[in-house]
Amino acid sequence: MASSTSHPSFWSLLNLSASIPISSSVCMFPPSKKPSKATKRRHAWEVACNGNPRNRRDILIGLGGLYGATTSLTSNNTGSAFGASLSPPDPTNCVQPDPEKDPFCPPPPFKDYELPPHDDKTLPLRIRPAAHLVTDDYIAKYEEAVRRMQDLPPDDPRSFMQQANVHRAYCDGRGYTQKGFADYKLDVHGSWIFFPWHRWYLYFYEKILGKMIGDPTFALPFWNWDNPAGMRIPPIFTDKSSPLYDEHRNSDHVNAFIDLDYKKDDSPVKPPQTILWPPVEKKNNSIVDNLIVNNLIKVYTAVASKTNSSPDYFLGPAFEAGSAPQQHFGSLESLHNTVHSWTGERENNHHDMGLLATAAKDPIFFAHHSNVDRMWNIWKTELLDGRRFDHKSDDWLESSFFFYDENKNYVRVKVKDCLDSKKMGYDYQRVDLPWLLAGELIKPKKEIILLRSKPEASTFKTLQLPLPLESIERTNVKRPKPRSRNENEEEEEGVEEVLVIDVEYDSTDGVRFDVFINDQGDNEIGPQDSEFAGSFVTLPHSPHVNHNNITKASFKLPLTYKLKDLGVTKDDDSISVTLAPIYGDKPVTIKDVRIKRVYPEVDDE
């Protein structure tokens, strides 16, 4: 892979041939409806509504334990760079999803895991292949490994269902509550924990598969849904006689072209037997080409755009102790949610991939997350613009998780040890990245209404909040003033304008709404247009008898580069924000919409 600066023009990329069915065409809005020790830094937030800055010190929650066992090493090990006292959860008081099926609650004593050395002579890198490019020999190995995992007794922590339960415990609020904060659950989605936790999860799953067939070089495949040749469910997962098959998928999508802008209203269309990408004619408007363009733009926006180049907005923000999981999705995690929703059943409560509690029961889960993990590598190693780097806080680096390894040892791992996949013994097959230059396919901005002066601005009212999001809503949002005169003359380094949308919704429902900036009241635009800012996309959780299913989230979208692209200047004191509900069956309430200025500050240590 080369960096983005070394790639040719998007349209001069090598043609890719594939026999790929597709789903529906794409448009933006459905009809209006109810939603069916580097220097450590902290951020000072300034809010437009009151102008009062608020410093926030993020305290990491210690995470760990199989089937929801969440722990840290000792009661005084806070994992916090600021020395705040935080006791870890008690591993003897875990919550079992099913006592008969989960015999490892509480878990046994653990030991710290040491990564084995890797070099070409002793143990070469495991190379994860693109799933649509694998050989027959590879398929035979993969199927045999999964078959043997499925045949393990239920009291073996490496068994197929016990491994699926790992995700169920950590990702569906079915493990520990936070010690000292019994009302608050743990969830590794929606924060900076998402990427490292899933990387370690796949690492041990892959090692177990290799153990099953006696091949330490075995590597999981990745579902290459960011490349036109891989934008369908890989054939290795569609053979009904294979252990890689899962009957709980959307039957309309088994042989369809994936839609990364999925709205749950598609009508799959049979494609031509062969497609060429890029098309011979740049202005080809076929359904296939339009869908590919929109998919590539979605990937570009989530991974390559400057808007999502900082770790807070790509990897996700910190998870604070003593607070409910806020579902602050990073840009790629939101896109990852869409792939889950597209794959899972429409009926039967969205099993398997479409529901957090059951997602890992489908073997394609691991191919999907392998591609997400690959994107993390690309984001920080291929797109070199000086802004893409991992979080540097000890709160994040010292975060620990617990898993069973391939030898049934209960081990503790840390975030700081998973930042380089090659040191973990694996890398990815090199394939084309046609989305790298998809930014040039985003439709240019339309004429901007300057809200400070134009009479047309009165058509964008300021909404009275809270507000149920039942149809497309537009509102004026004031921009906070710079805090210093110098900043008016020269932009302060590192200052970000961030749109914050406080949302309340039922966590048992999958929800999506899109956000647009200064869209001029046009309901026919979408992610392919420059006014698109992002999508809030959730996966449903299982209902919890002992917890309120109503979830609060703060959806954060960085605006600095977006506003520049739209021609908004420092003299514009407000912008218009459009909220477009896409799907969801239960009420979604918008509690607040505001803009913050985020100022980087150096800690006083």
SEZASE-683072 format. One line per field, with one value per residue (C-alpha): y, z, x; residue in one letter. Coordinates in pm, whole numbers, plus 32768, in hexadecimal, padded with zeros to 4 digits. Each point is the difference from the previous one (the first is absolute). Layout:
y (Y  ...)
z (Z  ...)
x (X  ...)
aa (A  ...)
END
This chain:
y (8000  815B  8142  80CC  80F4  7EEE  7F88  8060  80B1  7F44  7FBA  7F7C  7EE7  7EA3  7F6E  7EF2  7EEE  7F41  7F4B  80BB  801E  8144  808A  813C  8154  810F  8149  80D1  8034  7F06  808F  80B9  7F01  7FA0  7F47  7E90  82CE  80DD  813D  7FA5  80E1  803F  80CE  8135  801B  8147  7FF0  80F8  7FFA  808A  8043  7F59  7F22  7EAE  7F2C  7E8A  7F02  7EB0  7EE0  7EAE  7EE1  7EC4  7EF4  7E8E  7EA2  7EFB  7FF0  8153  7FDA  815D  8046  809E  7F90  8095  80DD  8129  7FDF  8116  8001  8177  80F5  80F4  7F1B  7FFC  7EE0  7EFB  7EA4  7EF4  7F22  7ECD  7EC6  7F26  80BB  7FD9  7FE3  7EC7  8015  7E92  7F45  7EAD  8066  80E8  7F39  80FF  8100  8055  7FC6  7F51  80B8  80AE  803F  8116  7FA6  8021  8022  7EF0  807B  8003  7FF4  7F57  7EE1  7FA4  8069  80CF  80FD  7F7A  80AF  8038  7FD6  80AE  7F0E  8016  7FA1  7ECC  7EB0  7EB2  7F84  812A  7FC9  7E94  8063  8112  7F23  7EE7  80EE  808C  7EA4  7F8A  8135  7FB6  7E99  8062  7FB1  8124  801D  804C  817C  7FE1  7F68  80B5  806A  8065  80DB  809C  8040  80D2  8106  7FD8  804C  812B  809E  7FD3  8078  7E9A  8001  80C7  814F  80FA  7FC7  8125  805D  7EE1  80B4  8013  7EEB  7FBF  7FFB  7FFD  80A6  8175  806B  7FE5  7E9A  7F84  7FCB  7F66  7F1B  7F6D  7FE0  7F28  7F3E  7FA5  7FB7  7EEC  7F7E  7FDF  7F54  7F08  7FAE  7FC1  7F1F  7F35  7F9C  8007  8127  8130  80BF  7FF5  815A  8079  808F  8164  8063  80FE  80CB  813C  7F7E  7FC9  7E9B  7FB0  80BE  7ED0  7EE9  7F31  7EB3  7F3B  806A  7FA8  7E86  7F6A  7EC4  80C3  804D  8167  8020  80A8  7FE6  813D  80FB  80E6  7F12  811F  8055  7EAB  803F  8179  8120  809C  8159  80C1  8107  7EF6  808F  7EBA  8058  7F5F  7F31  7F33  800F  7EF3  808E  7FAD  7ECB  80CF  8160  80D8  80F1  8117  8011  8045  813B  80E9  8076  7EA7  8011  7E91  7F7C  7F33  8124  80EE  7F07  7FC7  8177  8032  7EDC  8085  815C  7F6E  7F52  8135  80DB  7F11  7FB8  80EA  8154  810D  8029  7EB2  8009  8036  7EDA  8086  7FF3  7EC9  7F1E  8095  80CF  7F91  7F27  80AE  7F45  8036  8043  7F31  7F8D  812C  7F62  810C  7F47  8048  8037  7E9E  7F5F  80A3  7F6D  7EB1  800D  8025  7EC4  7F44  807D  7FB0  7E9B  7F9D  7F8A  80FF  7F22  7F2F  812E  8035  7EBF  7FBC  8118  810D  7FD0  8034  7ED3  7F0D  80A5  7F20  7EC6  8048  7FA7  8128  80DE  7FB7  804A  8148  8066  7F95  8108  8101  7FAA  8022  815B  8064  7F9F  80C0  8135  802B  7F76  8051  8152  80D2  8164  8036  7FDA  7E89  7F5A  7F2E  8092  804A  8004  7EFF  7FD9  7F5A  7F57  7F53  7F87  7E87  7EE7  7E8F  7EDE  7E8D  7FB0  7ED7  7F28  8056  80E8  8126  812D  8176  80E0  8178  80FD  8074  7EA6  7FF3  8143  7F58  7ED2  7F87  7FE4  7F2B  7F20  8059  80EA  8022  7FA1  8134  805D  813D  811D  80A7  80D2  80C2  80FF  7FE3  815C  8088  7F56  80C4  80F5  8169  80E3  80C4  8177  8047  80D6  80DC  7FF0  813F  80E3  7F5F  8026  7E96  7F95  803A  7EC4  7F3A  8024  7FA2  7EC5  7FEC  7EE0  7EF0  7F8A  7EA8  7FBB  7F8C  80B3  80D0  8124  8131  80F6  8126  7FBF  811B  7FE2  8052  812E  7FDC  8032  80E8  811E  7F56  7EDB  80E3  805D  7EB1  7EAE  7F6C  7EB6  7ED4  80B9  7F38  8064  7ED6  7FCC  7F4D  7F5F  7F74  7EDB  7F22  7EB8  7E9E  7F23  7ED1  80AD  8038  8173  80D5  816F  80D1  815A  810E  815D  8128  7F1F  8113  7F37  7EFC  7EAB  7F4B  8008  7EF4  7F8E  8046  8176  80EB  806E  7EA4  8004  7E9F  7EEE  7F96  7E86  7F0E  7E89  7F7D  7F76  7EEE  807B  800B  7FC4  80A4  812C  811A  7FC6  8176  8068  815B  804F  8131  7FE9  80D0  8070  80CF  812D  80BF  7F6D  7FD4  8172  805E  7F1F  80A6  815D  805C  8111  8087  8113  7F0A  7FF5  7ED7  7EDA  7F2F  7E98  7EFE  7EC1  7EF6  7EC7  7ECC  7ED7  7F95  7F7E  80A8  8170  80C3  8149  8117  80A0  8109  8075  80E1  8052  7FF3  8085  7F01  808F  7F16  803B  7F6D  7F5B  80AF  7ED0)
z (8000  7FBA  80A4  7F6D  7F61  7F27  7F62  7E9F  7FAC  807E  7EA5  7F86  8100  7F75  7F8C  80E8  7F74  80D9  7FE4  810C  8040  8099  80D1  7FDB  7F78  80F4  8055  8135  80B2  801D  8019  8145  8107  8165  8028  7FD7  85D7  7EF2  8084  8090  7F9A  8079  7F63  8085  7F71  7FB7  7FBF  7F2F  80E1  8136  7FA7  813D  7FC3  80A9  8037  7FF6  8083  7F6A  80F2  7F61  806F  8038  7F1D  7FFC  8026  7F29  7FEB  80A0  810D  8014  80DC  8032  80BB  8158  80A9  7FFF  7E93  7F6C  7EA1  800D  7F9E  80FB  8131  8042  80DC  7F3B  8083  7EF7  7FF4  80DC  7F2D  8101  7FC5  7E8A  7F44  7F2F  7EBC  8031  8134  7F57  7ECD  80A3  8105  8018  80DB  80DB  7F32  8075  8063  7EDF  7F8A  7F2B  7E92  7F47  7E88  7F5D  7F2E  7E89  7EEE  7EB1  808F  8140  7FBE  7ECC  7FF9  7FD2  7ECD  800B  7E9F  7F54  8022  7E93  7F92  80D5  7F6A  801E  80E9  80E4  8005  8061  8122  8078  7FF7  80B7  810F  803E  7FF6  810D  80CF  7FE6  8070  8142  8141  808D  8132  7F24  7FF7  7E9B  7F7E  7EF2  80DE  8124  7F15  7F82  816A  8030  7F1A  809C  815A  7FA8  7EFD  8079  8168  8083  80C8  8131  8066  8061  8160  80D4  7EF5  800A  7F20  7EDD  7F09  7F35  7E85  7F20  7EE5  7FD4  808F  7FD8  807F  7EC2  7F23  80F8  80A5  7EB4  7F8C  812B  7FD8  7E98  805D  80F3  7F23  7EE3  80E1  8072  7E97  7FB4  8131  7F89  7EBE  807E  7F22  80BA  7EB6  7FC8  7FDD  7FF5  7EB9  7FE3  7F54  7F04  7FF2  7FB6  7EA8  7EE4  7FCC  816B  802B  803B  80FF  7FA6  7F60  810D  80F0  7F22  7FD6  80D1  803F  8093  8172  7F8C  7F9B  80E2  7FB2  80C3  7EF4  7F2C  7EED  7F09  802B  7FE2  7E90  8000  7FE0  8155  803E  80F9  8005  8063  8060  8038  7EDA  7EE4  7EDC  7F87  7E8A  7F34  7F6F  7EBC  8013  7FEC  8070  7FB2  8101  7FC6  7EE5  7EA4  7FF5  8127  7FF9  7FF8  80CD  8018  8146  8037  7FCB  80D5  811D  7FE8  8000  8134  80B3  7FB7  8072  8146  803F  7F9C  80EA  8126  7FD2  7F15  801E  80CC  80C7  80AE  800F  8176  80F4  80C1  7ECA  7F58  8127  80E6  813E  8161  80D5  814F  8146  80B2  7EC6  7F23  7EB1  7F25  7EA7  7F80  7EBE  7F40  7E8B  7F98  8116  7F77  7EA8  80A7  809A  7EA6  7F84  812E  7FBB  7E8C  8046  811B  7FDB  7FD3  80CE  8139  80BF  7F04  804E  7FE2  7F82  8035  817B  80ED  80D7  7EDB  7F04  8045  7FC0  7E8E  7F84  7F13  8137  8017  7E90  8024  8133  7F5D  7EF7  810C  80A7  7EB0  7FDB  814C  7F73  7EBD  80B7  80CC  7F14  7E9E  8025  807C  8042  815D  80AF  7FF6  8131  811F  814A  80DC  8151  8101  804F  7EAD  7FE0  8152  7FCF  802A  7F83  8056  7F0E  7FE7  7F17  7F15  811F  80E9  80D1  8096  7FA6  8029  7EDB  7FDE  7EF6  7FE6  7F87  7ED8  7F4B  7EFB  7F5B  7F80  8164  8040  7EE3  7EE7  7EDB  7EDB  7E95  7F2B  7F25  7F48  80C8  7EFF  810E  804D  7EF2  800D  8095  7E9F  7FBD  8111  7F59  802C  80F2  7F94  802D  8174  80B8  80EF  8133  809A  7EF0  7EF7  802C  7F91  8147  80AE  7F5A  80EB  8153  8148  807C  8157  80AF  8070  7EC1  7F88  7EB6  7F2A  7EBB  7F62  80E3  7FC1  80FF  8021  80EA  8081  7FEF  813C  7FED  8005  8161  7F99  7F0D  7F6F  7F97  7F26  7F3E  7FF6  804A  8141  7FC3  805A  8039  7F8A  7FCD  805D  7FC9  812B  7FE3  8143  7FB4  80CC  7F6F  8059  7FF3  7F95  7EB3  7EDE  7FB0  7EEA  7FB0  7F19  803B  7EF9  8016  7F39  7F13  7F7F  8049  7EF8  805B  7EDA  806E  80B4  806C  7EA1  8038  80B0  80F6  809D  815A  8084  8068  815B  7FE3  811F  8025  80E3  8157  80A6  80F6  816A  8117  8108  7F34  7F51  7E8A  7FB9  7F9B  7FF1  7EFF  7F96  7E8D  7FB0  7EA1  7FC0  7F2B  7FC4  7EAA  7F9E  8032  7F34  7EE4  800C  7FF2  8160  808B  815A  7FC1  7FEB  815F  7FC5  7F1A  7FA7  8074  7F64  80B5  7F1E  80A4  7F2D  80CD  815A  808D  8155  8061  7FD6  80BB  7FAD  814D  7F8A  7ECF  803A  7F89  80DE  7FCD  807B  8075  8036  8148  8097  8153  8128  8064)
x (8000  8078  7FA7  7EE8  80F3  8096  7EBC  7F98  7EC0  7ED0  7F7E  814F  8008  801A  7EB5  7F7F  7F23  7F0D  7EB8  7F42  7E8A  7F8B  7EE7  7F37  8052  805C  7F5A  801B  7EB8  7EE5  7EA3  7FC6  7FA7  8029  8141  7F79  913D  7FE0  7F68  7EB3  7EE3  7EA6  7EEE  7F59  7EA4  7F51  7E8C  7F3F  7ECE  80A7  816A  807D  8130  7FFF  8134  7FCA  80F9  7FBC  8024  8024  7F29  80CA  7F6E  8039  7F7E  7F5B  7E84  7FE9  810C  808E  8127  8153  8133  7FCB  7F02  80EC  8064  7F31  808D  7FD8  810D  7F6D  8011  7E8C  7F90  7F3F  7FC4  7FD9  7ECB  7FFB  8038  7F4F  7EBB  7FD2  7EBB  7FCC  7F39  7FA4  8087  7FD8  80C7  80FD  80C2  811C  7F58  80BB  813B  813E  8142  80AD  8161  808B  8018  814A  7FFC  80D5  8127  7FCE  8102  801F  80CC  7F47  7E99  7FAC  7EE8  7EA2  7F73  7E89  7F76  7EDF  7EDC  7F9C  8161  8041  8064  7F4E  8113  7FCA  7E87  8031  80E4  7F18  7ECD  80B3  807C  7EA3  7F67  80F0  7FBA  7E8C  8040  80B1  7F3F  7F33  80DF  812F  8033  8080  7EBD  7F40  7EDE  80DE  80C9  7EBB  7FA1  8139  7F6D  7EAA  8089  80D7  7F1F  7E9D  8012  7FF3  8142  8061  7F82  810A  807C  7F96  7F00  7F07  7F09  80F3  804E  8138  7FFB  8133  7F41  7FE0  8151  8179  7FEB  7F56  8134  80F8  7F01  7F90  816B  8054  7EBC  8052  816A  7FA4  7EE7  80F9  80FF  7EF6  7FA7  816F  8018  7ED5  80B4  8166  805E  808E  8011  7E87  7F67  7E99  7F7E  7F83  7EBE  807D  7EBC  80C7  8063  7F03  807C  7FAF  7EBB  7F27  7FF0  8134  7FA0  80B8  7EEB  7ED8  8027  7EE8  80C9  8124  803A  803A  7E94  7F00  7E8F  7FB3  805D  7F2E  7F96  7FDD  816F  80A3  8048  7FE4  80F3  8039  7F6F  80D6  7EED  7EFF  7EAD  7F3F  7F21  80C2  7F86  812A  803B  80A9  8141  80AF  80DC  813D  8044  812B  8081  804C  7F03  8081  7F2F  8038  7E96  7F65  7EBF  7FA5  7F70  8139  80EE  7F33  7FFA  8177  803F  7F2A  80A5  815C  7F9D  7F7A  814D  80C6  7F34  802A  8172  80B8  7F58  80AF  7EBF  803A  817B  802A  7FED  7ED4  7F26  808A  8054  7EFA  801B  8056  7F1C  7FD4  7FCF  7EB8  7F3C  7F1E  808D  7FBB  8021  80ED  8046  813C  7FCF  805D  7F38  7EC4  804B  804B  7EA4  7F68  80AD  7F78  7E9F  8013  8073  7F14  7E9A  7EED  7F1B  8045  8085  811A  80C0  811C  80DF  7EFB  7FEA  8125  7FAB  800D  80EB  812D  7F31  8027  815F  7FF4  8014  8174  803F  7F42  80C4  8142  7FBD  7FAE  814B  80B1  7F69  809E  8154  7FC3  7F80  813E  810B  7F8D  7F55  8120  7F8C  8090  7EAF  7FC5  8091  7F82  7F94  812B  7F54  8071  7E8F  7FDC  8153  7FEA  7E9D  7FF5  7F21  7FE9  7FE0  8045  8121  801E  8082  7EDC  80D8  7F45  80D7  8007  805C  8027  7FAF  816A  8068  7F10  8051  80E1  7F60  8151  807F  7ECD  806F  7F10  7FCF  7F0F  800B  803C  7EDA  7F9D  7F66  7F1E  7F55  813F  7FB1  7E86  7FF5  800F  7EB1  7F4E  7F16  806F  7F4F  7ED4  7FDD  801B  7F03  80C2  7F25  8088  7F78  7F26  7E85  7FD6  809B  7EB5  7F7E  80E2  7F5F  80A3  7F59  7F65  80AD  7FD3  7F57  7F8D  80AE  7EDB  804D  8113  8053  80DA  807F  80EB  8125  80D5  8178  80C7  80E0  817B  807F  811B  802F  8134  7F2F  7F2D  8137  80AE  7F68  8085  80B1  7F2D  7EB8  7ED4  7E97  7F2A  7E8D  7F68  7EA9  7F74  7F1A  7F1F  7F81  7F9D  8137  7F30  7FBF  80ED  8001  808E  7FEB  80DC  808D  8036  8092  7F73  7F40  7F19  7EC6  8051  7F6E  809F  816A  80C5  815B  8080  7FC4  80EF  7EF0  7FFA  80A3  7FC2  7F0D  7F99  7FD4  7FC0  7FD9  7EED  8052  7F37  7EF7  8075  7F0A  80D9  806D  7F4F  8013  7FFC  815F  8096  8109  80C4  8045  8135  805C  813B  7FA8  8143  8055  7E94  7FB8  8131  7F8C  7EA9  8091  7F93  80E0  804E  7F01  7EE0  7F73  7F18  7FC5  7ED3  7FF7  7F17  7F9D  7F69  7F6D  8049  7F87  7F95  7EB9  800A  800E  8141  8018  80F3  8056  80F3  80C2  812A  815E  8133  815B  80FC  814C  8129  80B1  8139  7FD4  809A  80CC)
aa (M  A  S  S  T  S  H  P  S  F  W  S  L  L  N  L  S  A  S  I  P  I  S  S  S  V  C  M  F  P  P  S  K  K  P  S  K  A  T  K  R  R  H  A  W  E  V  A  C  N  G  N  P  R  N  R  R  D  I  L  I  G  L  G  G  L  Y  G  A  T  T  S  L  T  S  N  N  T  G  S  A  F  G  A  S  L  S  P  P  D  P  T  N  C  V  Q  P  D  P  E  K  D  P  F  C  P  P  P  P  F  K  D  Y  E  L  P  P  H  D  D  K  T  L  P  L  R  I  R  P  A  A  H  L  V  T  D  D  Y  I  A  K  Y  E  E  A  V  R  R  M  Q  D  L  P  P  D  D  P  R  S  F  M  Q  Q  A  N  V  H  R  A  Y  C  D  G  R  G  Y  T  Q  K  G  F  A  D  Y  K  L  D  V  H  G  S  W  I  F  F  P  W  H  R  W  Y  L  Y  F  Y  E  K  I  L  G  K  M  I  G  D  P  T  F  A  L  P  F  W  N  W  D  N  P  A  G  M  R  I  P  P  I  F  T  D  K  S  S  P  L  Y  D  E  H  R  N  S  D  H  V  N  A  F  I  D  L  D  Y  K  K  D  D  S  P  V  K  P  P  Q  T  I  L  W  P  P  V  E  K  K  N  N  S  I  V  D  N  L  I  V  N  N  L  I  K  V  Y  T  A  V  A  S  K  T  N  S  S  P  D  Y  F  L  G  P  A  F  E  A  G  S  A  P  Q  Q  H  F  G  S  L  E  S  L  H  N  T  V  H  S  W  T  G  E  R  E  N  N  H  H  D  M  G  L  L  A  T  A  A  K  D  P  I  F  F  A  H  H  S  N  V  D  R  M  W  N  I  W  K  T  E  L  L  D  G  R  R  F  D  H  K  S  D  D  W  L  E  S  S  F  F  F  Y  D  E  N  K  N  Y  V  R  V  K  V  K  D  C  L  D  S  K  K  M  G  Y  D  Y  Q  R  V  D  L  P  W  L  L  A  G  E  L  I  K  P  K  K  E  I  I  L  L  R  S  K  P  E  A  S  T  F  K  T  L  Q  L  P  L  P  L  E  S  I  E  R  T  N  V  K  R  P  K  P  R  S  R  N  E  N  E  E  E  E  E  G  V  E  E  V  L  V  I  D  V  E  Y  D  S  T  D  G  V  R  F  D  V  F  I  N  D  Q  G  D  N  E  I  G  P  Q  D  S  E  F  A  G  S  F  V  T  L  P  H  S  P  H  V  N  H  N  N  I  T  K  A  S  F  K  L  P  L  T  Y  K  L  K  D  L  G  V  T  K  D  D  D  S  I  S  V  T  L  A  P  I  Y  G  D  K  P  V  T  I  K  D  V  R  I  K  R  V  Y  P  E  V  D  D  E)
END
